[in-house]
């Protein structure tokens, strides 16, 4: 399994590692490429009200509709005013960067979530090679097999006979040829296996097919990620009630949510959120019809700050609050796992570790192919992949081992469909090759 899966899936693993390496460096590249937009020219004594900064952003982009505001998280950072604007691709918004001290507009960029254009492009390149939904199959196939190849390689490396115990964890510098390559392949794989399995597991949470199964399983176990409720209380809005006072509700008809009759403004909403303990790296979503302000923390580095509150736009009351400490354990683990995969949890150290894993995986693929090349038959000129696994090995195992293993493989293959489908293809090809070999042997006899 390790040999054939590595031989056939390795190109996809190499692509995932190479594009992941680029993404790991995108966080720092973003700070350099977009320095003008992200930072102020001079740190002032005090920031202007957020409302004044929003007015400045609207003046620079009158075609946009403001949906959220990200106050400057650091003294030298700009405020981001996020707008919906016609003409942008689905999933993108227009971000206007405003100097919080002078209300000077530092620039405008089309963004995807918190990612500026460079990181957004590299993220999509890593996920789909910029080939759309079809391209996402490559990354899901790579993530589906990465843990299998990594754990299979670990079992093979630990199970090898060796003269020195140190050769398990350190490369044998005295070895030559294929043994030297194998030594480096095994040792680097040993030190990388935990990170590779983590990348595989967290990468699958974003995938189309396995990701859906993972989400359903998480929900069924009570681990769904909760969300703060910003819905206004219809009873608290007399104007909304009066508007429908003469209307008789029909069967199954619901009272529409009231429109806010007053708005305390974004500054007082943020003050109310801060008073409730939501203070770090804020993201403020403006009220929509029937909803209040939502003020969230978005600092995902340890110690995380991910609390959220909803604020009534009429009087600043806290409608609902959600603390990260109250998340289900599975939801917390999912959050930490995804942020580790993205390079957020430990900041620069996390990004360096991801880059090292990516480089290590690329070398593992290179060494794997080199070992395959060094063991290839050289007595003739026919294309060959080396010595095949002897047939009939499964028949030598007891049924008590084969049946549970087959059942477990079927369950995993169903839960991770790209793994299951590709494994069936591998088996079908293997059976076909076995059939052809048997026919040839019979013909020769």
DRENDO-1510 file (C-alpha; in Angstrom, 1 decimal, always signed):
<recs>
REC; n; res; u; v; w
REC; 1; UNK; +0.0; +0.0; +0.0 .
REC; 2; UNK; +2.7; +2.4; +0.9 .
REC; 3; UNK; +4.7; +1.7; -2.2 .
REC; 4; UNK; +1.9; +1.8; -4.8 .
REC; 5; UNK; -0.1; +4.6; -3.1 .
REC; 6; UNK; +3.1; +6.6; -2.8 .
REC; 7; UNK; +4.0; +6.0; -6.4 .
REC; 8; UNK; +0.6; +7.0; -7.8 .
REC; 9; UNK; -0.5; +9.7; -5.3 .
REC; 10; UNK; +2.9; +11.3; -4.8 .
REC; 11; UNK; +2.6; +13.9; -7.6 .
REC; 12; UNK; -0.6; +15.2; -5.9 .
REC; 13; UNK; +1.2; +15.2; -2.5 .
REC; 14; UNK; +4.1; +17.1; -4.1 .
REC; 15; UNK; +1.7; +19.7; -5.5 .
REC; 16; UNK; -0.2; +20.1; -2.2 .
REC; 17; UNK; +3.1; +20.6; -0.4 .
REC; 18; UNK; +4.5; +23.1; -2.9 .
REC; 19; UNK; +1.3; +25.2; -3.0 .
REC; 20; UNK; +1.1; +24.9; +0.8 .
REC; 21; UNK; +4.6; +26.2; +1.1 .
REC; 22; UNK; +3.6; +29.2; -0.9 .
REC; 23; UNK; +0.5; +29.7; +1.3 .
REC; 24; UNK; +2.6; +29.4; +4.5 .
REC; 25; UNK; +4.7; +32.3; +3.4 .
REC; 26; UNK; +1.8; +34.4; +2.2 .
REC; 27; UNK; +1.1; +35.8; +5.7 .
REC; 28; UNK; +4.4; +37.6; +5.8 .
REC; 29; UNK; +4.3; +38.4; +2.1 .
REC; 30; UNK; +0.9; +40.1; +2.6 .
REC; 31; UNK; +2.4; +42.5; +5.2 .
REC; 32; UNK; +5.1; +43.5; +2.7 .
REC; 33; UNK; +3.0; +43.7; -0.5 .
REC; 34; UNK; +0.1; +45.6; +1.2 .
REC; 35; UNK; +2.1; +47.7; +3.7 .
REC; 36; UNK; +0.5; +50.9; +2.5 .
REC; 37; UNK; -3.0; +49.6; +3.0 .
REC; 38; UNK; -2.4; +47.8; +6.3 .
REC; 39; UNK; -0.4; +50.4; +8.2 .
REC; 40; UNK; -0.7; +54.1; +8.9 .
REC; 41; UNK; +1.9; +56.6; +8.0 .
REC; 42; UNK; +2.1; +58.0; +11.5 .
REC; 43; UNK; +0.7; +56.8; +14.8 .
REC; 44; UNK; -1.5; +59.5; +16.4 .
REC; 45; UNK; -2.4; +60.3; +19.9 .
REC; 46; UNK; -6.0; +59.1; +19.7 .
REC; 47; UNK; -8.3; +57.4; +17.2 .
REC; 48; UNK; -11.3; +59.1; +15.6 .
REC; 49; UNK; -14.7; +57.6; +16.2 .
REC; 50; UNK; -15.5; +54.6; +14.0 .
REC; 51; UNK; -18.5; +56.4; +12.6 .
REC; 52; UNK; -16.2; +59.1; +11.2 .
REC; 53; UNK; -13.9; +56.4; +9.7 .
REC; 54; UNK; -17.0; +54.7; +8.0 .
REC; 55; UNK; -18.0; +58.1; +6.5 .
REC; 56; UNK; -14.6; +58.5; +5.0 .
REC; 57; UNK; -14.7; +55.0; +3.5 .
REC; 58; UNK; -18.2; +55.6; +2.1 .
REC; 59; UNK; -16.8; +58.8; +0.5 .
REC; 60; UNK; -14.0; +56.8; -1.2 .
REC; 61; UNK; -16.3; +54.0; -2.4 .
REC; 62; UNK; -19.9; +55.4; -2.7 .
REC; 63; UNK; -21.0; +52.4; -4.8 .
REC; 64; UNK; -20.5; +50.0; -1.8 .
REC; 65; UNK; -22.8; +49.1; +1.0 .
REC; 66; UNK; -21.1; +48.8; +4.4 .
REC; 67; UNK; -21.7; +45.4; +6.0 .
REC; 68; UNK; -19.0; +45.3; +8.7 .
REC; 69; UNK; -16.1; +47.2; +10.2 .
REC; 70; UNK; -12.8; +45.8; +11.7 .
REC; 71; UNK; -11.4; +48.4; +14.0 .
REC; 72; UNK; -7.6; +48.8; +13.9 .
REC; 73; UNK; -6.2; +46.0; +16.1 .
REC; 74; UNK; -2.9; +47.6; +16.7 .
REC; 75; UNK; -1.5; +51.1; +17.1 .
REC; 76; UNK; +0.0; +51.3; +13.6 .
REC; 77; UNK; -2.8; +49.4; +11.8 .
REC; 78; UNK; -5.6; +50.7; +9.6 .
REC; 79; UNK; -9.3; +50.1; +10.1 .
REC; 80; UNK; -11.0; +47.9; +7.6 .
REC; 81; UNK; -14.4; +48.9; +6.3 .
REC; 82; UNK; -16.0; +45.9; +4.5 .
REC; 83; UNK; -18.5; +46.6; +1.7 .
REC; 84; UNK; -20.7; +44.7; -0.6 .
REC; 85; UNK; -20.2; +46.0; -4.1 .
REC; 86; UNK; -21.6; +45.1; -7.5 .
REC; 87; UNK; -19.3; +43.6; -10.0 .
REC; 88; UNK; -17.2; +41.6; -7.6 .
REC; 89; UNK; -17.0; +37.8; -7.9 .
REC; 90; UNK; -19.1; +35.7; -5.5 .
REC; 91; UNK; -17.5; +35.5; -2.1 .
REC; 92; UNK; -15.5; +38.7; -2.4 .
REC; 93; UNK; -16.1; +42.0; -0.8 .
REC; 94; UNK; -14.6; +45.5; -1.2 .
REC; 95; UNK; -12.4; +46.5; +1.7 .
REC; 96; UNK; -11.5; +50.1; +2.3 .
REC; 97; UNK; -8.5; +50.8; +4.6 .
REC; 98; UNK; -8.8; +53.9; +6.7 .
REC; 99; UNK; -6.2; +55.6; +8.9 .
REC; 100; UNK; -7.9; +55.7; +12.3 .
REC; 101; UNK; -6.2; +58.9; +13.4 .
REC; 102; UNK; -6.9; +61.0; +10.3 .
REC; 103; UNK; -9.6; +59.2; +8.4 .
REC; 104; UNK; -7.3; +59.1; +5.4 .
REC; 105; UNK; -8.2; +56.3; +3.0 .
REC; 106; UNK; -5.1; +54.3; +2.5 .
REC; 107; UNK; -6.4; +52.1; -0.3 .
REC; 108; UNK; -9.1; +49.7; -1.5 .
REC; 109; UNK; -8.8; +46.0; -2.3 .
REC; 110; UNK; -11.1; +43.2; -3.2 .
REC; 111; UNK; -10.9; +40.7; -0.4 .
REC; 112; UNK; -12.1; +37.2; +0.5 .
REC; 113; UNK; -12.8; +37.0; +4.2 .
REC; 114; UNK; -9.7; +38.3; +5.9 .
REC; 115; UNK; -7.4; +37.4; +3.0 .
REC; 116; UNK; -6.1; +40.1; +0.8 .
REC; 117; UNK; -5.7; +39.4; -3.0 .
REC; 118; UNK; -2.3; +37.7; -2.8 .
REC; 119; UNK; -3.2; +35.3; +0.0 .
REC; 120; UNK; -6.7; +34.7; -1.3 .
REC; 121; UNK; -5.2; +33.6; -4.7 .
REC; 122; UNK; -2.6; +31.4; -3.1 .
REC; 123; UNK; -5.3; +29.8; -0.8 .
REC; 124; UNK; -7.4; +28.9; -3.8 .
REC; 125; UNK; -4.3; +27.7; -5.7 .
REC; 126; UNK; -3.5; +25.4; -2.8 .
REC; 127; UNK; -7.1; +24.2; -2.6 .
REC; 128; UNK; -7.9; +23.7; -6.3 .
REC; 129; UNK; -5.0; +24.8; -8.4 .
REC; 130; UNK; -7.3; +27.6; -9.6 .
REC; 131; UNK; -9.4; +25.1; -11.5 .
REC; 132; UNK; -12.6; +25.7; -9.6 .
REC; 133; UNK; -14.7; +22.9; -8.1 .
REC; 134; UNK; -13.2; +20.2; -10.3 .
REC; 135; UNK; -9.7; +21.2; -9.1 .
REC; 136; UNK; -10.7; +20.6; -5.5 .
REC; 137; UNK; -10.7; +16.9; -6.2 .
REC; 138; UNK; -6.9; +17.0; -6.3 .
REC; 139; UNK; -6.5; +18.4; -2.8 .
REC; 140; UNK; -9.1; +16.0; -1.4 .
REC; 141; UNK; -7.5; +13.0; -3.0 .
REC; 142; UNK; -4.1; +14.1; -1.6 .
REC; 143; UNK; -5.5; +14.7; +1.9 .
REC; 144; UNK; -7.4; +11.4; +1.8 .
REC; 145; UNK; -4.2; +9.4; +1.1 .
REC; 146; UNK; -1.6; +11.5; +3.0 .
REC; 147; UNK; -2.4; +9.9; +6.4 .
REC; 148; UNK; -2.5; +6.4; +4.9 .
REC; 149; UNK; +0.9; +6.8; +3.3 .
REC; 150; UNK; +2.4; +8.5; +6.4 .
REC; 151; UNK; +1.2; +5.9; +8.9 .
REC; 152; UNK; +2.1; +3.0; +6.5 .
REC; 153; UNK; +5.6; +4.5; +6.1 .
REC; 154; UNK; +5.9; +4.8; +9.9 .
REC; 155; UNK; +5.0; +1.2; +10.4 .
REC; 156; UNK; +7.5; +0.1; +7.8 .
REC; 157; UNK; +10.3; +2.2; +9.2 .
REC; 158; UNK; +9.8; +1.2; +12.8 .
REC; 159; UNK; +9.6; -2.5; +11.8 .
REC; 160; UNK; +12.9; -2.6; +10.0 .
REC; 161; UNK; +15.8; -4.5; +11.4 .
REC; 162; UNK; +18.8; -2.2; +12.2 .
REC; 163; UNK; +22.1; -2.6; +13.9 .
REC; 164; UNK; +22.0; +0.7; +15.7 .
REC; 165; UNK; +19.0; +2.1; +17.5 .
REC; 166; UNK; +20.2; +5.6; +16.6 .
REC; 167; UNK; +19.5; +4.8; +13.0 .
REC; 168; UNK; +15.8; +4.9; +13.8 .
REC; 169; UNK; +15.8; +8.7; +14.5 .
REC; 170; UNK; +19.0; +9.9; +12.8 .
REC; 171; UNK; +20.1; +9.4; +9.1 .
REC; 172; UNK; +22.9; +6.9; +8.5 .
REC; 173; UNK; +25.7; +9.1; +7.1 .
REC; 174; UNK; +27.9; +6.1; +6.3 .
REC; 175; UNK; +25.3; +4.4; +4.1 .
REC; 176; UNK; +25.6; +4.8; +0.3 .
REC; 177; UNK; +23.2; +4.4; -2.7 .
REC; 178; UNK; +19.7; +3.3; -2.1 .
REC; 179; UNK; +20.4; +2.6; +1.7 .
REC; 180; UNK; +21.4; +6.2; +2.2 .
REC; 181; UNK; +18.3; +7.5; +0.4 .
REC; 182; UNK; +16.1; +5.1; +2.4 .
REC; 183; UNK; +17.7; +6.3; +5.6 .
REC; 184; UNK; +16.9; +10.0; +4.9 .
REC; 185; UNK; +13.4; +9.1; +3.7 .
REC; 186; UNK; +12.6; +7.1; +6.8 .
REC; 187; UNK; +14.1; +9.5; +9.4 .
REC; 188; UNK; +12.5; +12.6; +7.9 .
REC; 189; UNK; +9.2; +10.7; +7.6 .
REC; 190; UNK; +9.4; +9.7; +11.2 .
REC; 191; UNK; +9.9; +13.3; +12.4 .
REC; 192; UNK; +7.2; +14.6; +10.1 .
REC; 193; UNK; +4.5; +11.9; +10.5 .
REC; 194; UNK; +2.5; +13.7; +13.3 .
REC; 195; UNK; +2.4; +16.9; +11.4 .
REC; 196; UNK; +1.4; +15.2; +8.2 .
REC; 197; UNK; -1.4; +13.3; +9.8 .
REC; 198; UNK; -2.7; +16.5; +11.4 .
REC; 199; UNK; -2.5; +18.3; +8.0 .
REC; 200; UNK; -4.4; +15.4; +6.4 .
REC; 201; UNK; -7.2; +15.4; +9.1 .
REC; 202; UNK; -7.7; +19.1; +9.1 .
REC; 203; UNK; -7.4; +19.4; +5.4 .
REC; 204; UNK; -10.3; +16.9; +5.0 .
REC; 205; UNK; -12.6; +19.2; +7.0 .
REC; 206; UNK; -12.6; +21.6; +4.1 .
REC; 207; UNK; -13.1; +19.0; +1.4 .
REC; 208; UNK; -16.3; +18.5; -0.5 .
REC; 209; UNK; -17.1; +14.9; +0.1 .
REC; 210; UNK; -15.3; +13.8; +3.3 .
REC; 211; UNK; -15.8; +17.3; +4.7 .
REC; 212; UNK; -19.6; +16.8; +4.5 .
REC; 213; UNK; -19.4; +13.5; +6.3 .
REC; 214; UNK; -17.1; +15.0; +9.0 .
REC; 215; UNK; -19.6; +17.9; +9.5 .
REC; 216; UNK; -22.5; +15.5; +9.9 .
REC; 217; UNK; -20.6; +13.4; +12.4 .
REC; 218; UNK; -19.5; +16.4; +14.4 .
REC; 219; UNK; -23.1; +17.7; +14.5 .
REC; 220; UNK; -24.5; +14.3; +15.6 .
REC; 221; UNK; -22.0; +14.2; +18.4 .
REC; 222; UNK; -23.1; +17.6; +19.6 .
REC; 223; UNK; -19.9; +19.3; +18.4 .
REC; 224; UNK; -21.4; +21.9; +16.0 .
REC; 225; UNK; -19.8; +25.3; +16.2 .
REC; 226; UNK; -22.4; +27.6; +17.9 .
REC; 227; UNK; -23.2; +31.2; +16.7 .
REC; 228; UNK; -24.4; +34.2; +18.6 .
REC; 229; UNK; -28.0; +35.2; +18.0 .
REC; 230; UNK; -28.6; +38.8; +16.9 .
REC; 231; UNK; -32.4; +38.4; +16.4 .
REC; 232; UNK; -34.3; +41.3; +17.8 .
REC; 233; UNK; -37.3; +40.7; +20.2 .
REC; 234; UNK; -40.4; +41.7; +18.3 .
REC; 235; UNK; -42.1; +42.5; +21.6 .
REC; 236; UNK; -39.5; +45.1; +22.4 .
REC; 237; UNK; -40.3; +47.2; +19.4 .
REC; 238; UNK; -43.7; +48.9; +19.7 .
REC; 239; UNK; -43.5; +50.5; +16.3 .
REC; 240; UNK; -43.0; +47.1; +14.7 .
REC; 241; UNK; -46.1; +45.8; +16.6 .
REC; 242; UNK; -48.2; +48.8; +15.7 .
REC; 243; UNK; -47.4; +48.4; +12.1 .
REC; 244; UNK; -49.1; +45.0; +12.1 .
REC; 245; UNK; -51.8; +45.7; +14.7 .
REC; 246; UNK; -54.6; +45.6; +12.1 .
REC; 247; UNK; -53.3; +42.6; +10.3 .
REC; 248; UNK; -54.8; +39.2; +10.9 .
REC; 249; UNK; -52.2; +36.4; +10.7 .
REC; 250; UNK; -53.1; +33.5; +8.5 .
REC; 251; UNK; -52.4; +29.8; +9.2 .
REC; 252; UNK; -48.6; +29.2; +9.3 .
REC; 253; UNK; -47.9; +32.9; +8.8 .
REC; 254; UNK; -45.3; +34.4; +11.0 .
REC; 255; UNK; -44.9; +38.0; +12.1 .
REC; 256; UNK; -42.1; +39.6; +10.1 .
REC; 257; UNK; -39.2; +40.9; +12.1 .
REC; 258; UNK; -39.4; +44.6; +13.0 .
REC; 259; UNK; -37.1; +47.2; +11.5 .
REC; 260; UNK; -35.0; +49.0; +14.1 .
REC; 261; UNK; -36.6; +52.4; +15.0 .
REC; 262; UNK; -33.4; +53.8; +16.5 .
REC; 263; UNK; -29.7; +53.2; +16.1 .
REC; 264; UNK; -27.2; +54.1; +18.8 .
REC; 265; UNK; -24.4; +53.9; +16.3 .
REC; 266; UNK; -21.4; +51.7; +15.8 .
REC; 267; UNK; -19.3; +53.5; +18.5 .
REC; 268; UNK; -21.8; +52.9; +21.3 .
REC; 269; UNK; -22.3; +49.4; +20.1 .
REC; 270; UNK; -18.6; +48.7; +20.4 .
REC; 271; UNK; -18.5; +50.3; +23.8 .
REC; 272; UNK; -21.3; +48.0; +25.0 .
REC; 273; UNK; -19.4; +45.0; +23.6 .
REC; 274; UNK; -16.2; +46.1; +25.3 .
REC; 275; UNK; -18.1; +46.5; +28.6 .
REC; 276; UNK; -19.3; +42.9; +28.2 .
REC; 277; UNK; -15.7; +41.7; +27.8 .
REC; 278; UNK; -15.4; +41.5; +24.0 .
REC; 279; UNK; -12.3; +43.6; +23.5 .
REC; 280; UNK; -9.6; +42.0; +21.3 .
REC; 281; UNK; -9.3; +42.2; +17.5 .
REC; 282; UNK; -12.9; +43.2; +16.9 .
REC; 283; UNK; -15.1; +42.5; +13.9 .
REC; 284; UNK; -18.4; +44.5; +13.9 .
REC; 285; UNK; -21.3; +43.4; +11.7 .
REC; 286; UNK; -23.8; +46.2; +11.1 .
REC; 287; UNK; -27.5; +45.6; +11.8 .
REC; 288; UNK; -29.7; +44.0; +9.1 .
REC; 289; UNK; -33.5; +44.0; +9.2 .
REC; 290; UNK; -34.7; +42.3; +12.4 .
REC; 291; UNK; -31.1; +42.0; +13.8 .
REC; 292; UNK; -28.8; +43.9; +15.9 .
REC; 293; UNK; -25.1; +44.5; +15.9 .
REC; 294; UNK; -22.8; +41.5; +16.2 .
REC; 295; UNK; -19.4; +42.2; +17.7 .
REC; 296; UNK; -16.9; +39.3; +17.5 .
REC; 297; UNK; -13.3; +38.8; +18.6 .
REC; 298; UNK; -11.2; +37.3; +15.8 .
REC; 299; UNK; -7.8; +36.8; +17.5 .
REC; 300; UNK; -7.0; +33.1; +16.8 .
REC; 301; UNK; -3.5; +33.1; +18.2 .
REC; 302; UNK; -3.0; +31.5; +21.6 .
REC; 303; UNK; -4.4; +32.5; +23.9 .
REC; 304; UNK; -7.4; +32.8; +21.6 .
REC; 305; UNK; -10.0; +35.6; +21.8 .
REC; 306; UNK; -13.1; +34.4; +20.1 .
REC; 307; UNK; -16.0; +35.7; +22.3 .
REC; 308; UNK; -19.0; +37.4; +20.6 .
REC; 309; UNK; -22.0; +39.4; +21.7 .
REC; 310; UNK; -25.1; +40.8; +19.9 .
REC; 311; UNK; -26.1; +44.4; +20.7 .
REC; 312; UNK; -29.5; +45.9; +20.4 .
REC; 313; UNK; -29.2; +48.9; +18.1 .
REC; 314; UNK; -32.0; +50.7; +19.9 .
REC; 315; UNK; -30.5; +50.9; +23.4 .
REC; 316; UNK; -27.2; +49.1; +23.5 .
REC; 317; UNK; -28.6; +46.1; +25.5 .
REC; 318; UNK; -26.7; +42.8; +25.1 .
REC; 319; UNK; -29.1; +40.5; +23.2 .
REC; 320; UNK; -26.9; +37.4; +23.4 .
REC; 321; UNK; -23.4; +36.5; +24.2 .
REC; 322; UNK; -21.2; +33.5; +23.3 .
REC; 323; UNK; -17.9; +32.7; +25.0 .
REC; 324; UNK; -15.3; +30.5; +23.3 .
REC; 325; UNK; -14.9; +28.6; +26.6 .
REC; 326; UNK; -18.5; +27.5; +26.2 .
REC; 327; UNK; -18.0; +25.9; +22.8 .
REC; 328; UNK; -18.4; +22.1; +22.7 .
REC; 329; UNK; -15.0; +20.4; +23.0 .
REC; 330; UNK; -15.3; +19.1; +19.4 .
REC; 331; UNK; -15.9; +22.6; +18.1 .
REC; 332; UNK; -12.9; +23.9; +20.0 .
REC; 333; UNK; -10.7; +21.1; +18.7 .
REC; 334; UNK; -11.9; +21.8; +15.1 .
REC; 335; UNK; -11.2; +25.5; +15.5 .
REC; 336; UNK; -7.6; +24.8; +16.8 .
REC; 337; UNK; -7.0; +22.2; +14.1 .
REC; 338; UNK; -8.0; +24.5; +11.3 .
REC; 339; UNK; -6.1; +27.4; +12.6 .
REC; 340; UNK; -3.0; +25.2; +13.0 .
REC; 341; UNK; -3.4; +24.2; +9.4 .
REC; 342; UNK; -3.6; +27.8; +8.3 .
REC; 343; UNK; -0.6; +28.9; +10.3 .
REC; 344; UNK; -2.5; +31.1; +12.8 .
REC; 345; UNK; -2.4; +29.4; +16.2 .
REC; 346; UNK; +1.3; +30.2; +17.0 .
REC; 347; UNK; +1.8; +33.0; +14.5 .
REC; 348; UNK; +5.2; +33.1; +12.7 .
REC; 349; UNK; +6.4; +29.9; +14.5 .
REC; 350; UNK; +3.3; +28.1; +13.2 .
REC; 351; UNK; +4.0; +29.3; +9.6 .
REC; 352; UNK; +7.7; +28.3; +9.8 .
REC; 353; UNK; +6.6; +24.8; +11.0 .
REC; 354; UNK; +4.2; +24.5; +8.1 .
REC; 355; UNK; +6.9; +25.5; +5.7 .
REC; 356; UNK; +9.3; +22.9; +7.1 .
REC; 357; UNK; +6.6; +20.2; +6.8 .
REC; 358; UNK; +5.9; +21.2; +3.2 .
REC; 359; UNK; +9.6; +21.1; +2.3 .
REC; 360; UNK; +10.0; +17.8; +4.2 .
REC; 361; UNK; +7.1; +16.3; +2.3 .
REC; 362; UNK; +8.5; +17.4; -1.1 .
REC; 363; UNK; +11.9; +15.7; -0.2 .
REC; 364; UNK; +10.0; +12.6; +1.0 .
REC; 365; UNK; +8.4; +12.4; -2.5 .
REC; 366; UNK; +11.7; +13.0; -4.2 .
REC; 367; UNK; +13.5; +10.3; -2.1 .
REC; 368; UNK; +10.6; +7.9; -2.7 .
REC; 369; UNK; +10.9; +8.2; -6.4 .
REC; 370; UNK; +14.7; +7.9; -6.3 .
REC; 371; UNK; +14.4; +4.6; -4.3 .
REC; 372; UNK; +12.0; +3.4; -6.9 .
REC; 373; UNK; +14.4; +4.3; -9.7 .
REC; 374; UNK; +17.3; +2.7; -8.0 .
REC; 375; UNK; +15.5; -0.6; -7.5 .
REC; 376; UNK; +14.1; -0.7; -11.1 .
REC; 377; UNK; +15.0; -3.8; -13.2 .
REC; 378; UNK; +17.9; -2.9; -15.6 .
REC; 379; UNK; +18.3; -6.2; -17.5 .
REC; 380; UNK; +15.9; -5.1; -20.3 .
REC; 381; UNK; +14.6; -1.8; -21.6 .
REC; 382; UNK; +11.0; -2.4; -20.7 .
REC; 383; UNK; +9.2; +0.2; -18.6 .
REC; 384; UNK; +8.8; -1.3; -15.1 .
REC; 385; UNK; +8.0; +0.0; -11.6 .
REC; 386; UNK; +10.3; -2.5; -9.8 .
REC; 387; UNK; +9.6; -5.8; -8.0 .
REC; 388; UNK; +5.9; -6.4; -7.5 .
REC; 389; UNK; +4.4; -7.5; -4.2 .
REC; 390; UNK; +4.1; -11.3; -4.3 .
REC; 391; UNK; +0.6; -12.4; -5.0 .
REC; 392; UNK; -1.5; -14.5; -2.7 .
REC; 393; UNK; -0.2; -12.8; +0.5 .
REC; 394; UNK; -3.8; -12.1; +1.8 .
REC; 395; UNK; -4.6; -15.9; +1.6 .
REC; 396; UNK; -1.8; -16.6; +4.1 .
REC; 397; UNK; -3.5; -14.4; +6.8 .
REC; 398; UNK; -6.2; -15.9; +9.1 .
REC; 399; UNK; -9.8; -15.0; +8.4 .
REC; 400; UNK; -10.1; -13.3; +11.9 .
REC; 401; UNK; -7.6; -10.7; +10.6 .
REC; 402; UNK; -8.7; -10.3; +7.0 .
REC; 403; UNK; -12.5; -9.8; +7.7 .
REC; 404; UNK; -12.1; -7.1; +10.4 .
REC; 405; UNK; -9.5; -5.3; +8.3 .
REC; 406; UNK; -11.7; -5.5; +5.2 .
REC; 407; UNK; -14.7; -4.2; +7.2 .
REC; 408; UNK; -12.6; -1.3; +8.6 .
REC; 409; UNK; -11.3; -0.4; +5.2 .
REC; 410; UNK; -14.9; -0.4; +3.8 .
REC; 411; UNK; -16.1; +2.0; +6.6 .
REC; 412; UNK; -13.1; +4.3; +6.1 .
REC; 413; UNK; -13.6; +4.2; +2.3 .
REC; 414; UNK; -17.2; +5.2; +2.7 .
REC; 415; UNK; -16.4; +8.0; +5.2 .
REC; 416; UNK; -13.6; +9.3; +3.0 .
REC; 417; UNK; -15.0; +8.7; -0.5 .
REC; 418; UNK; -12.0; +9.8; -2.5 .
REC; 419; UNK; -9.9; +7.3; -0.7 .
REC; 420; UNK; -12.5; +4.5; -1.1 .
REC; 421; UNK; -13.0; +5.2; -4.8 .
REC; 422; UNK; -9.3; +5.4; -5.7 .
REC; 423; UNK; -8.6; +2.3; -3.6 .
REC; 424; UNK; -11.2; +0.4; -5.6 .
REC; 425; UNK; -9.6; +1.6; -8.8 .
REC; 426; UNK; -6.2; +0.4; -7.5 .
REC; 427; UNK; -7.6; -3.0; -6.7 .
REC; 428; UNK; -9.4; -3.3; -10.0 .
REC; 429; UNK; -6.1; -2.5; -11.8 .
REC; 430; UNK; -4.2; -5.0; -9.7 .
REC; 431; UNK; -6.8; -7.8; -10.4 .
REC; 432; UNK; -6.6; -7.0; -14.1 .
REC; 433; UNK; -2.8; -7.2; -14.0 .
REC; 434; UNK; -3.0; -10.5; -12.1 .
REC; 435; UNK; -5.4; -11.9; -14.7 .
REC; 436; UNK; -3.1; -10.9; -17.6 .
REC; 437; UNK; -0.1; -12.3; -15.8 .
REC; 438; UNK; -1.9; -15.6; -15.2 .
REC; 439; UNK; -3.0; -15.8; -18.9 .
REC; 440; UNK; +0.6; -15.2; -20.0 .
REC; 441; UNK; +1.9; -17.9; -17.6 .
REC; 442; UNK; -0.7; -20.3; -18.9 .
REC; 443; UNK; +0.1; -19.6; -22.5 .
REC; 444; UNK; +3.9; -20.1; -21.9 .
REC; 445; UNK; +3.2; -23.4; -20.1 .
</recs>
